[in-house]
């Protein structure tokens, strides 16, 4: 079997946060890349390909639970295995 056959398909909506309903642990066993508006991004916390947005941390700001504050950026989203 080839390497690509063993990897699960990338979901349309994925989150890094294990508490999220959009978190898929099997996908994170492999290296994932996100290209946003033609540039590779390494700081993406959540994405949705069909709606065309990503969520990234807003600097060093934290919410009251100690999680980074996220901002939503809209544009063309492409995801792939590295």
SEFIZA-3560 file (N, C-alpha, C; in Angstrom, 3 decimals):
REM SEFIZA-3560
<numar><xx>0.833</xx><yy>-1.196</yy><zz>0.000</zz><atom>N</atom></numar>
<numar><xx>0.000</xx><yy>0.000</yy><zz>0.000</zz><atom>CA</atom></numar>
<numar><xx>0.867</xx><yy>1.244</yy><zz>0.000</zz><atom>C</atom></numar>
<numar><xx>0.425</xx><yy>2.234</yy><zz>-0.689</zz><atom>N</atom></numar>
<numar><xx>1.184</xx><yy>3.479</yy><zz>-0.718</zz><atom>CA</atom></numar>
<numar><xx>0.888</xx><yy>4.291</yy><zz>0.528</zz><atom>C</atom></numar>
<numar><xx>1.724</xx><yy>5.298</yy><zz>0.771</zz><atom>N</atom></numar>
<numar><xx>1.583</xx><yy>6.136</yy><zz>1.950</zz><atom>CA</atom></numar>
<numar><xx>0.276</xx><yy>6.922</yy><zz>1.938</zz><atom>C</atom></numar>
<numar><xx>-0.137</xx><yy>7.403</yy><zz>0.769</zz><atom>N</atom></numar>
<numar><xx>-1.346</xx><yy>8.211</yy><zz>0.678</zz><atom>CA</atom></numar>
<numar><xx>-2.600</xx><yy>7.382</yy><zz>0.950</zz><atom>C</atom></numar>
<numar><xx>-2.556</xx><yy>6.075</yy><zz>0.694</zz><atom>N</atom></numar>
<numar><xx>-3.717</xx><yy>5.232</yy><zz>0.935</zz><atom>CA</atom></numar>
<numar><xx>-3.952</xx><yy>5.030</yy><zz>2.430</zz><atom>C</atom></numar>
<numar><xx>-2.931</xx><yy>5.164</yy><zz>3.244</zz><atom>N</atom></numar>
<numar><xx>-3.051</xx><yy>4.957</yy><zz>4.675</zz><atom>CA</atom></numar>
<numar><xx>-3.535</xx><yy>6.207</yy><zz>5.403</zz><atom>C</atom></numar>
<numar><xx>-3.445</xx><yy>7.360</yy><zz>4.786</zz><atom>N</atom></numar>
<numar><xx>-3.842</xx><yy>8.608</yy><zz>5.428</zz><atom>CA</atom></numar>
<numar><xx>-5.341</xx><yy>8.816</yy><zz>5.303</zz><atom>C</atom></numar>
<numar><xx>-6.006</xx><yy>9.252</yy><zz>6.376</zz><atom>N</atom></numar>
<numar><xx>-7.442</xx><yy>9.520</yy><zz>6.279</zz><atom>CA</atom></numar>
<numar><xx>-7.695</xx><yy>10.755</yy><zz>5.421</zz><atom>C</atom></numar>
<numar><xx>-8.860</xx><yy>10.853</yy><zz>4.804</zz><atom>N</atom></numar>
<numar><xx>-9.155</xx><yy>12.045</yy><zz>4.003</zz><atom>CA</atom></numar>
<numar><xx>-9.239</xx><yy>13.282</yy><zz>4.892</zz><atom>C</atom></numar>
<numar><xx>-8.790</xx><yy>14.410</yy><zz>4.371</zz><atom>N</atom></numar>
<numar><xx>-8.839</xx><yy>15.653</yy><zz>5.137</zz><atom>CA</atom></numar>
<numar><xx>-10.275</xx><yy>16.164</yy><zz>5.188</zz><atom>C</atom></numar>
<numar><xx>-10.778</xx><yy>16.472</yy><zz>6.388</zz><atom>N</atom></numar>
<numar><xx>-12.153</xx><yy>16.962</yy><zz>6.494</zz><atom>CA</atom></numar>
<numar><xx>-12.294</xx><yy>18.393</yy><zz>5.996</zz><atom>C</atom></numar>
<numar><xx>-13.527</xx><yy>18.783</yy><zz>5.705</zz><atom>N</atom></numar>
<numar><xx>-13.823</xx><yy>20.137</yy><zz>5.259</zz><atom>CA</atom></numar>
<numar><xx>-13.604</xx><yy>21.146</yy><zz>6.386</zz><atom>C</atom></numar>
<numar><xx>-13.898</xx><yy>20.743</yy><zz>7.615</zz><atom>N</atom></numar>
<numar><xx>-13.782</xx><yy>21.619</yy><zz>8.785</zz><atom>CA</atom></numar>
<numar><xx>-12.972</xx><yy>20.873</yy><zz>9.831</zz><atom>C</atom></numar>
<numar><xx>-11.852</xx><yy>21.456</yy><zz>10.278</zz><atom>N</atom></numar>
<numar><xx>-10.963</xx><yy>20.792</yy><zz>11.218</zz><atom>CA</atom></numar>
<numar><xx>-10.464</xx><yy>21.776</yy><zz>12.250</zz><atom>C</atom></numar>
<numar><xx>-10.364</xx><yy>21.313</yy><zz>13.508</zz><atom>N</atom></numar>
<numar><xx>-9.873</xx><yy>22.139</yy><zz>14.601</zz><atom>CA</atom></numar>
<numar><xx>-8.732</xx><yy>21.435</yy><zz>15.316</zz><atom>C</atom></numar>
<numar><xx>-7.780</xx><yy>22.211</yy><zz>15.808</zz><atom>N</atom></numar>
<numar><xx>-6.650</xx><yy>21.686</yy><zz>16.565</zz><atom>CA</atom></numar>
<numar><xx>-7.066</xx><yy>21.366</yy><zz>18.000</zz><atom>C</atom></numar>
<numar><xx>-8.057</xx><yy>22.075</yy><zz>18.525</zz><atom>N</atom></numar>
<numar><xx>-8.504</xx><yy>21.944</yy><zz>19.909</zz><atom>CA</atom></numar>
<numar><xx>-9.216</xx><yy>20.604</yy><zz>20.122</zz><atom>C</atom></numar>
<numar><xx>-8.702</xx><yy>19.747</yy><zz>21.022</zz><atom>N</atom></numar>
<numar><xx>-9.325</xx><yy>18.439</yy><zz>21.251</zz><atom>CA</atom></numar>
<numar><xx>-10.738</xx><yy>18.526</yy><zz>21.836</zz><atom>C</atom></numar>
<numar><xx>-11.117</xx><yy>19.656</yy><zz>22.407</zz><atom>N</atom></numar>
<numar><xx>-12.464</xx><yy>19.825</yy><zz>22.968</zz><atom>CA</atom></numar>
<numar><xx>-13.498</xx><yy>20.149</yy><zz>21.896</zz><atom>C</atom></numar>
<numar><xx>-13.063</xx><yy>20.470</yy><zz>20.706</zz><atom>N</atom></numar>
<numar><xx>-13.957</xx><yy>20.859</yy><zz>19.617</zz><atom>CA</atom></numar>
<numar><xx>-14.616</xx><yy>19.631</yy><zz>18.979</zz><atom>C</atom></numar>
<numar><xx>-15.867</xx><yy>19.760</yy><zz>18.532</zz><atom>N</atom></numar>
<numar><xx>-16.488</xx><yy>18.644</yy><zz>17.800</zz><atom>CA</atom></numar>
<numar><xx>-15.872</xx><yy>18.439</yy><zz>16.417</zz><atom>C</atom></numar>
<numar><xx>-15.065</xx><yy>19.374</yy><zz>15.946</zz><atom>N</atom></numar>
<numar><xx>-14.423</xx><yy>19.281</yy><zz>14.635</zz><atom>CA</atom></numar>
<numar><xx>-12.990</xx><yy>18.760</yy><zz>14.719</zz><atom>C</atom></numar>
<numar><xx>-12.599</xx><yy>18.223</yy><zz>15.865</zz><atom>N</atom></numar>
<numar><xx>-11.258</xx><yy>17.676</yy><zz>16.054</zz><atom>CA</atom></numar>
<numar><xx>-11.257</xx><yy>16.205</yy><zz>15.633</zz><atom>C</atom></numar>
<numar><xx>-10.349</xx><yy>15.832</yy><zz>14.722</zz><atom>N</atom></numar>
<numar><xx>-10.227</xx><yy>14.447</yy><zz>14.249</zz><atom>CA</atom></numar>
<numar><xx>-8.809</xx><yy>13.977</yy><zz>14.564</zz><atom>C</atom></numar>
<numar><xx>-8.617</xx><yy>13.203</yy><zz>15.648</zz><atom>N</atom></numar>
<numar><xx>-7.263</xx><yy>12.798</yy><zz>16.058</zz><atom>CA</atom></numar>
<numar><xx>-6.491</xx><yy>12.021</yy><zz>14.999</zz><atom>C</atom></numar>
<numar><xx>-7.161</xx><yy>11.211</yy><zz>14.187</zz><atom>N</atom></numar>
<numar><xx>-6.460</xx><yy>10.405</yy><zz>13.180</zz><atom>CA</atom></numar>
<numar><xx>-5.749</xx><yy>11.274</yy><zz>12.149</zz><atom>C</atom></numar>
<numar><xx>-6.291</xx><yy>12.441</yy><zz>11.857</zz><atom>N</atom></numar>
<numar><xx>-5.680</xx><yy>13.342</yy><zz>10.875</zz><atom>CA</atom></numar>
<numar><xx>-4.379</xx><yy>13.927</yy><zz>11.425</zz><atom>C</atom></numar>
<numar><xx>-4.330</xx><yy>14.176</yy><zz>12.732</zz><atom>N</atom></numar>
<numar><xx>-3.154</xx><yy>14.814</yy><zz>13.328</zz><atom>CA</atom></numar>
<numar><xx>-1.987</xx><yy>13.864</yy><zz>13.539</zz><atom>C</atom></numar>
<numar><xx>-2.158</xx><yy>12.593</yy><zz>13.197</zz><atom>N</atom></numar>
<numar><xx>-1.032</xx><yy>11.661</yy><zz>13.240</zz><atom>CA</atom></numar>
<numar><xx>-0.074</xx><yy>11.911</yy><zz>12.073</zz><atom>C</atom></numar>
<numar><xx>-0.508</xx><yy>12.689</yy><zz>11.095</zz><atom>N</atom></numar>
<numar><xx>0.290</xx><yy>13.024</yy><zz>9.918</zz><atom>CA</atom></numar>
<numar><xx>0.517</xx><yy>14.533</yy><zz>9.891</zz><atom>C</atom></numar>
<numar><xx>1.493</xx><yy>14.963</yy><zz>9.116</zz><atom>N</atom></numar>
<numar><xx>1.815</xx><yy>16.383</yy><zz>8.991</zz><atom>CA</atom></numar>
<numar><xx>0.858</xx><yy>17.041</yy><zz>7.991</zz><atom>C</atom></numar>
<numar><xx>0.157</xx><yy>18.102</yy><zz>8.439</zz><atom>N</atom></numar>
<numar><xx>-0.838</xx><yy>18.779</yy><zz>7.612</zz><atom>CA</atom></numar>
<numar><xx>-0.328</xx><yy>20.165</yy><zz>7.236</zz><atom>C</atom></numar>
<numar><xx>-0.614</xx><yy>20.580</yy><zz>6.020</zz><atom>N</atom></numar>
<numar><xx>-0.272</xx><yy>21.926</yy><zz>5.579</zz><atom>CA</atom></numar>
<numar><xx>-1.533</xx><yy>22.686</yy><zz>5.210</zz><atom>C</atom></numar>
<numar><xx>-1.537</xx><yy>23.995</yy><zz>5.494</zz><atom>N</atom></numar>
<numar><xx>-2.656</xx><yy>24.855</yy><zz>5.140</zz><atom>CA</atom></numar>
<numar><xx>-2.118</xx><yy>26.011</yy><zz>4.319</zz><atom>C</atom></numar>
<numar><xx>-2.683</xx><yy>26.188</yy><zz>3.129</zz><atom>N</atom></numar>
<numar><xx>-2.311</xx><yy>27.301</yy><zz>2.260</zz><atom>CA</atom></numar>
<numar><xx>-3.495</xx><yy>28.263</yy><zz>2.231</zz><atom>C</atom></numar>
<numar><xx>-3.254</xx><yy>29.510</yy><zz>2.655</zz><atom>N</atom></numar>
<numar><xx>-4.306</xx><yy>30.516</yy><zz>2.723</zz><atom>CA</atom></numar>
<numar><xx>-3.944</xx><yy>31.653</yy><zz>1.785</zz><atom>C</atom></numar>
<numar><xx>-4.784</xx><yy>31.897</yy><zz>0.793</zz><atom>N</atom></numar>
<numar><xx>-4.549</xx><yy>32.918</yy><zz>-0.228</zz><atom>CA</atom></numar>
<numar><xx>-3.172</xx><yy>32.776</yy><zz>-0.876</zz><atom>C</atom></numar>
<numar><xx>-2.759</xx><yy>31.536</yy><zz>-1.124</zz><atom>N</atom></numar>
<numar><xx>-1.505</xx><yy>31.270</yy><zz>-1.817</zz><atom>CA</atom></numar>
<numar><xx>-0.267</xx><yy>31.226</yy><zz>-0.946</zz><atom>C</atom></numar>
<numar><xx>-0.396</xx><yy>31.431</yy><zz>0.361</zz><atom>N</atom></numar>
<numar><xx>0.758</xx><yy>31.404</yy><zz>1.273</zz><atom>CA</atom></numar>
<numar><xx>0.565</xx><yy>30.307</yy><zz>2.303</zz><atom>C</atom></numar>
<numar><xx>1.637</xx><yy>29.550</yy><zz>2.562</zz><atom>N</atom></numar>
<numar><xx>1.576</xx><yy>28.508</yy><zz>3.582</zz><atom>CA</atom></numar>
<numar><xx>1.527</xx><yy>29.138</yy><zz>4.969</zz><atom>C</atom></numar>
<numar><xx>0.601</xx><yy>28.653</yy><zz>5.807</zz><atom>N</atom></numar>
<numar><xx>0.444</xx><yy>29.168</yy><zz>7.168</zz><atom>CA</atom></numar>
<numar><xx>0.741</xx><yy>28.044</yy><zz>8.156</zz><atom>C</atom></numar>
<numar><xx>1.483</xx><yy>28.354</yy><zz>9.215</zz><atom>N</atom></numar>
<numar><xx>1.817</xx><yy>27.381</yy><zz>10.249</zz><atom>CA</atom></numar>
<numar><xx>1.070</xx><yy>27.639</yy><zz>11.555</zz><atom>C</atom></numar>
<numar><xx>0.298</xx><yy>28.726</yy><zz>11.623</zz><atom>N</atom></numar>
<numar><xx>-0.344</xx><yy>29.117</yy><zz>12.877</zz><atom>CA</atom></numar>
<numar><xx>-1.859</xx><yy>28.919</yy><zz>12.873</zz><atom>C</atom></numar>
<numar><xx>-2.377</xx><yy>28.085</yy><zz>11.986</zz><atom>N</atom></numar>
<numar><xx>-3.825</xx><yy>27.898</yy><zz>11.857</zz><atom>CA</atom></numar>
<numar><xx>-4.336</xx><yy>26.984</yy><zz>12.973</zz><atom>C</atom></numar>
<numar><xx>-5.338</xx><yy>27.443</yy><zz>13.716</zz><atom>N</atom></numar>
<numar><xx>-5.954</xx><yy>26.667</yy><zz>14.790</zz><atom>CA</atom></numar>
<numar><xx>-7.184</xx><yy>25.922</yy><zz>14.293</zz><atom>C</atom></numar>
<numar><xx>-7.884</xx><yy>26.480</yy><zz>13.305</zz><atom>N</atom></numar>
<numar><xx>-9.109</xx><yy>25.874</yy><zz>12.784</zz><atom>CA</atom></numar>
<numar><xx>-9.310</xx><yy>26.380</yy><zz>11.357</zz><atom>C</atom></numar>
<numar><xx>-9.925</xx><yy>25.542</yy><zz>10.521</zz><atom>N</atom></numar>
<numar><xx>-10.203</xx><yy>25.982</yy><zz>9.156</zz><atom>CA</atom></numar>
<numar><xx>-11.507</xx><yy>25.381</yy><zz>8.662</zz><atom>C</atom></numar>
<numar><xx>-12.066</xx><yy>25.993</yy><zz>7.627</zz><atom>N</atom></numar>
<numar><xx>-13.220</xx><yy>25.453</yy><zz>6.909</zz><atom>CA</atom></numar>
<numar><xx>-13.008</xx><yy>25.771</yy><zz>5.427</zz><atom>C</atom></numar>
<numar><xx>-12.832</xx><yy>24.742</yy><zz>4.624</zz><atom>N</atom></numar>
<numar><xx>-12.553</xx><yy>24.918</yy><zz>3.205</zz><atom>CA</atom></numar>
<numar><xx>-13.785</xx><yy>25.421</yy><zz>2.459</zz><atom>C</atom></numar>
<numar><xx>-14.957</xx><yy>24.829</yy><zz>2.716</zz><atom>N</atom></numar>
<numar><xx>-16.162</xx><yy>25.189</yy><zz>1.961</zz><atom>CA</atom></numar>
<numar><xx>-16.611</xx><yy>26.622</yy><zz>2.234</zz><atom>C</atom></numar>
<numar><xx>-16.430</xx><yy>27.106</yy><zz>3.475</zz><atom>N</atom></numar>
<numar><xx>-16.819</xx><yy>28.478</yy><zz>3.803</zz><atom>CA</atom></numar>
<numar><xx>-15.689</xx><yy>29.468</yy><zz>3.552</zz><atom>C</atom></numar>
<numar><xx>-14.453</xx><yy>28.981</yy><zz>3.372</zz><atom>N</atom></numar>
<numar><xx>-13.322</xx><yy>29.841</yy><zz>3.028</zz><atom>CA</atom></numar>
<numar><xx>-12.812</xx><yy>30.698</yy><zz>4.160</zz><atom>C</atom></numar>
<numar><xx>-12.529</xx><yy>30.096</yy><zz>5.328</zz><atom>N</atom></numar>
<numar><xx>-11.959</xx><yy>30.865</yy><zz>6.435</zz><atom>CA</atom></numar>
<numar><xx>-11.000</xx><yy>30.009</yy><zz>7.250</zz><atom>C</atom></numar>
<numar><xx>-10.116</xx><yy>30.711</yy><zz>7.968</zz><atom>N</atom></numar>
<numar><xx>-9.225</xx><yy>30.081</yy><zz>8.945</zz><atom>CA</atom></numar>
<numar><xx>-9.301</xx><yy>30.898</yy><zz>10.223</zz><atom>C</atom></numar>
<numar><xx>-8.943</xx><yy>30.283</yy><zz>11.333</zz><atom>N</atom></numar>
<numar><xx>-8.838</xx><yy>30.993</yy><zz>12.602</zz><atom>CA</atom></numar>
<numar><xx>-7.395</xx><yy>30.890</yy><zz>13.068</zz><atom>C</atom></numar>
<numar><xx>-6.826</xx><yy>32.042</yy><zz>13.409</zz><atom>N</atom></numar>
<numar><xx>-5.447</xx><yy>32.120</yy><zz>13.873</zz><atom>CA</atom></numar>
<numar><xx>-5.396</xx><yy>32.911</yy><zz>15.179</zz><atom>C</atom></numar>
<numar><xx>-4.362</xx><yy>32.687</yy><zz>16.013</zz><atom>N</atom></numar>
<numar><xx>-4.245</xx><yy>33.450</yy><zz>17.260</zz><atom>CA</atom></numar>
<numar><xx>-4.047</xx><yy>34.937</yy><zz>16.990</zz><atom>C</atom></numar>
<numar><xx>-4.654</xx><yy>35.750</yy><zz>17.845</zz><atom>N</atom></numar>
<numar><xx>-4.545</xx><yy>37.208</yy><zz>17.739</zz><atom>CA</atom></numar>
<numar><xx>-3.437</xx><yy>37.676</yy><zz>18.673</zz><atom>C</atom></numar>
<numar><xx>-2.202</xx><yy>37.544</yy><zz>18.248</zz><atom>N</atom></numar>
<numar><xx>-1.069</xx><yy>37.969</yy><zz>19.064</zz><atom>CA</atom></numar>
<numar><xx>-0.905</xx><yy>37.098</yy><zz>20.299</zz><atom>C</atom></numar>
<numar><xx>-0.633</xx><yy>37.736</yy><zz>21.438</zz><atom>N</atom></numar>
<numar><xx>-0.422</xx><yy>37.004</yy><zz>22.681</zz><atom>CA</atom></numar>
<numar><xx>-1.645</xx><yy>37.037</yy><zz>23.591</zz><atom>C</atom></numar>
<numar><xx>-2.742</xx><yy>37.607</yy><zz>23.129</zz><atom>N</atom></numar>
<numar><xx>-3.940</xx><yy>37.757</yy><zz>23.948</zz><atom>CA</atom></numar>
<numar><xx>-4.554</xx><yy>36.394</yy><zz>24.286</zz><atom>C</atom></numar>
<numar><xx>-5.024</xx><yy>36.266</yy><zz>25.533</zz><atom>N</atom></numar>
<numar><xx>-5.660</xx><yy>35.041</yy><zz>25.995</zz><atom>CA</atom></numar>
<numar><xx>-7.069</xx><yy>35.345</yy><zz>26.474</zz><atom>C</atom></numar>
<numar><xx>-7.950</xx><yy>34.356</yy><zz>26.355</zz><atom>N</atom></numar>
<numar><xx>-9.292</xx><yy>34.536</yy><zz>26.893</zz><atom>CA</atom></numar>
<numar><xx>-9.288</xx><yy>34.189</yy><zz>28.380</zz><atom>C</atom></numar>
<numar><xx>-10.445</xx><yy>34.228</yy><zz>29.018</zz><atom>N</atom></numar>
<numar><xx>-10.496</xx><yy>34.014</yy><zz>30.463</zz><atom>CA</atom></numar>
<numar><xx>-10.190</xx><yy>32.580</yy><zz>30.872</zz><atom>C</atom></numar>
<numar><xx>-10.201</xx><yy>31.650</yy><zz>29.919</zz><atom>N</atom></numar>
<numar><xx>-9.865</xx><yy>30.263</yy><zz>30.211</zz><atom>CA</atom></numar>
<numar><xx>-8.405</xx><yy>29.939</yy><zz>29.887</zz><atom>C</atom></numar>
<numar><xx>-7.645</xx><yy>30.947</yy><zz>29.470</zz><atom>N</atom></numar>
<numar><xx>-6.233</xx><yy>30.760</yy><zz>29.171</zz><atom>CA</atom></numar>
<numar><xx>-5.937</xx><yy>30.299</yy><zz>27.759</zz><atom>C</atom></numar>
<numar><xx>-6.962</xx><yy>30.249</yy><zz>26.909</zz><atom>N</atom></numar>
<numar><xx>-6.766</xx><yy>29.858</yy><zz>25.514</zz><atom>CA</atom></numar>
<numar><xx>-6.495</xx><yy>31.109</yy><zz>24.679</zz><atom>C</atom></numar>
<numar><xx>-5.731</xx><yy>30.992</yy><zz>23.592</zz><atom>N</atom></numar>
<numar><xx>-5.470</xx><yy>32.171</yy><zz>22.757</zz><atom>CA</atom></numar>
<numar><xx>-6.742</xx><yy>32.692</yy><zz>22.101</zz><atom>C</atom></numar>
<numar><xx>-6.851</xx><yy>34.018</yy><zz>22.018</zz><atom>N</atom></numar>
<numar><xx>-7.961</xx><yy>34.623</yy><zz>21.292</zz><atom>CA</atom></numar>
<numar><xx>-7.721</xx><yy>34.396</yy><zz>19.806</zz><atom>C</atom></numar>
<numar><xx>-8.761</xx><yy>34.008</yy><zz>19.099</zz><atom>N</atom></numar>
<numar><xx>-8.633</xx><yy>33.687</yy><zz>17.686</zz><atom>CA</atom></numar>
<numar><xx>-9.372</xx><yy>34.709</yy><zz>16.843</zz><atom>C</atom></numar>
<numar><xx>-8.786</xx><yy>35.025</yy><zz>15.691</zz><atom>N</atom></numar>
<numar><xx>-9.466</xx><yy>35.881</yy><zz>14.725</zz><atom>CA</atom></numar>
<numar><xx>-9.730</xx><yy>35.057</yy><zz>13.470</zz><atom>C</atom></numar>
<numar><xx>-10.836</xx><yy>35.371</yy><zz>12.804</zz><atom>N</atom></numar>
<numar><xx>-11.223</xx><yy>34.652</yy><zz>11.597</zz><atom>CA</atom></numar>
<numar><xx>-10.804</xx><yy>35.467</yy><zz>10.380</zz><atom>C</atom></numar>
<numar><xx>-10.064</xx><yy>34.819</yy><zz>9.489</zz><atom>N</atom></numar>
<numar><xx>-9.641</xx><yy>35.441</yy><zz>8.246</zz><atom>CA</atom></numar>
<numar><xx>-10.339</xx><yy>34.724</yy><zz>7.101</zz><atom>C</atom></numar>
<numar><xx>-10.891</xx><yy>35.481</yy><zz>6.155</zz><atom>N</atom></numar>
<numar><xx>-11.602</xx><yy>34.891</yy><zz>5.029</zz><atom>CA</atom></numar>
<numar><xx>-10.759</xx><yy>34.965</yy><zz>3.758</zz><atom>C</atom></numar>
<numar><xx>-10.818</xx><yy>33.911</yy><zz>2.974</zz><atom>N</atom></numar>
<numar><xx>-10.071</xx><yy>33.851</yy><zz>1.726</zz><atom>CA</atom></numar>
<numar><xx>-10.088</xx><yy>32.436</yy><zz>1.183</zz><atom>C</atom></numar>
<numar><xx>-9.179</xx><yy>32.148</yy><zz>0.266</zz><atom>N</atom></numar>
<numar><xx>-9.091</xx><yy>30.821</yy><zz>-0.349</zz><atom>CA</atom></numar>
<numar><xx>-8.255</xx><yy>29.901</yy><zz>0.539</zz><atom>C</atom></numar>
<numar><xx>-8.843</xx><yy>28.774</yy><zz>0.940</zz><atom>N</atom></numar>
<numar><xx>-8.187</xx><yy>27.829</yy><zz>1.838</zz><atom>CA</atom></numar>
<numar><xx>-7.926</xx><yy>26.527</yy><zz>1.100</zz><atom>C</atom></numar>
<numar><xx>-6.684</xx><yy>26.049</yy><zz>1.182</zz><atom>N</atom></numar>
<numar><xx>-6.294</xx><yy>24.746</yy><zz>0.624</zz><atom>CA</atom></numar>
<numar><xx>-5.589</xx><yy>23.971</yy><zz>1.712</zz><atom>C</atom></numar>
<numar><xx>-5.941</xx><yy>22.703</yy><zz>1.885</zz><atom>N</atom></numar>
<numar><xx>-5.267</xx><yy>21.864</yy><zz>2.879</zz><atom>CA</atom></numar>
<numar><xx>-4.666</xx><yy>20.657</yy><zz>2.173</zz><atom>C</atom></numar>
<numar><xx>-3.560</xx><yy>20.151</yy><zz>2.717</zz><atom>N</atom></numar>
<numar><xx>-2.858</xx><yy>19.052</yy><zz>2.096</zz><atom>CA</atom></numar>
<numar><xx>-1.978</xx><yy>18.373</yy><zz>3.124</zz><atom>C</atom></numar>
<numar><xx>-1.588</xx><yy>17.138</yy><zz>2.825</zz><atom>N</atom></numar>
<numar><xx>-0.616</xx><yy>16.431</yy><zz>3.648</zz><atom>CA</atom></numar>
<numar><xx>0.771</xx><yy>16.799</yy><zz>3.145</zz><atom>C</atom></numar>
<numar><xx>1.690</xx><yy>17.047</yy><zz>4.073</zz><atom>N</atom></numar>
<numar><xx>3.069</xx><yy>17.389</yy><zz>3.693</zz><atom>CA</atom></numar>
<numar><xx>3.846</xx><yy>16.145</yy><zz>3.375</zz><atom>C</atom></numar>
//
